[in-house]
Amino acid sequence: MRVRRTAAAVSLALAAALCVSAAPTPAPAVPATRSALAQPDFPTGSTTTPDGRTLFTDSAGRTELLRGFDLDKYDETTRADLRAIADHGFTLIRVAISWDRLEPAQGRYDQAEFGKLRQLLDWADQDGLLALVDFHQDVYGPEFGGGQDGIPPWATRDDGLPFTPVPGDWFAGYFEPSVQAAFRHLYDDPDLRRWQQDFYAHVAGELRGQASLLGYDLFNEPSGPFDGDPTDPAVQVASAAALEQGRLAAMYRRLIGAVRAVDDRAWLFVEPTVLVGEGVPTQLPGFTDPRPGAARIGYAPHFYDTAVEGGADWNPADGFIQAYTAAITGYPRAHRLPVLVGEWGPPQAATPGNAELVRRQVAALAGFATGWALWYWCRGTGGYCALGPDGRPAPGDGPVFAPYAPVVAGLPRRESWDGARYTLEFSTGPGGWTELAVPPGARIAVRGAGPAVVTAGRPGRARVLLPFARPGTTAVLTVTG
């Protein structure tokens, strides 16, 4: 009985919305309110697991597992959107920005646009969300494809070469001679290099100091010139390798330097080419971080199946998950980089194959990534929307909204969700709260680490404390209901 009394004395008790099976069983208490929200849990460091994954850690040494959504257009995202994301227990937003919109003329920045961006990050500050700012481009920029975001016309040099769009296949624009020329000039021309660096430094200066700013995805879905027929898979592989080893690597070094001249706190993420989705490992080199102290550089691949992107229902026999996982893990393990998958998800998940794809992707991500953002947060029918018209998870996207552990007071070993039960096995650390994103009415059970204290956290969260567990103890948490 003494142990039970001691545990009860340190308990903050259980939120009324939760049912807990643990030892001891805390008494009900008033759930935490939004006014009790902390600042975002900024990852100050990283740790590498025995199986080679590098995971984010906070200032207390707890592991952070980030999950959330892409925001396609920051100026269309509402206060209610961010609050809903946080209340579902998510911790991450990936915010696409466009060089063209923020610097419409060389050296002239649109302060109204920066104001909208800062407002969004202010809301994220208040809701405990972390924001990854994505320097976005699609088919280079608006010079090719009308409303596409990216590099402004004043920084576009196409050598007068043709651009012929393919109806229904926007990605084919990357194969056009004019687009390949524009990328080549961006990588090679000294003035374009300087203007790009100036833009990145300006953005970093504008956003520096935001509590929610996780960091920057330095270049969305990089592409470049092809040496030969760009539709030939062999040419694609060889050209991607040459780009990653040469021009793209040099760009990343310049942009890392540009941001670090202004901000030494943010994490900086490099992306490979989209061929990783075809099971082709990246050829990017390692990168040096000039910031004082430990490096804050991560790896931000995307996780798309080409056939599904083209409108097919996923075929589980196509080997996509296995090929992608094999291709994606070597580079971050070699350089001890945290993996944050910046985009993934089918255009719609209601069909049987795509629903299974989502389930398997969530499971695979738990095995190699420290975070992910689903493309994307919106309401609708299809069109990648994570929510249906009623605001509930879209059909097939249920696994995206499953319980998970945003913060683990130790080192995760395995986590799984079978549609009814979430299980987390971890090796306990020096102490502190483990946080769980759980639905109302969930039941939480704790095994293997002695008496537990369970209480409410911020909205959408429960907190678990194992006050008597020695470091290295195996603990198992399960969430049902």
ABEGO torsion letter per residue (X at the ends): XAAAAAAAAABAEBBAABBBBBOBBBBBBBBBBAAABBBBBBBABBBBBAAGBBBBBBAAGBBBBBBEBBBABAAABBAAAAAAAAAAGBABBBBBBBAAAABABBGBBBAAAAAAAAAAAAAAAAAGBBBBBBBBBBGGEAABGEABBEBBAAABBAGGBBBBBBBGBAAAAAABAAAAAAAAAAAABAAAAAAAAAAAAAAAAAABGBAABAEBBABBGBBBBBBEBAABAAAAAAAAAAAAABAAAAAAAAAAAAAAAABAABBBBBBBBAAAAAGBBBABBBBBBABBEBBBBBBBBBBBBAAAAAGBBBBAAAGAAAAAAAAAAAAAAAAGBBBBBABBEBABAABAAAAAAAAAAAAAAAAABABBBBOBBBBEBEGGBABBAAGBBBBGAAAAABBBBABBBEBBABBBBAGABBBBBBBBBAEEBBBBBBBBGBBBBBBGAEBBBBBBBBBGBBBBBBAABBBGBBBBBBBBX
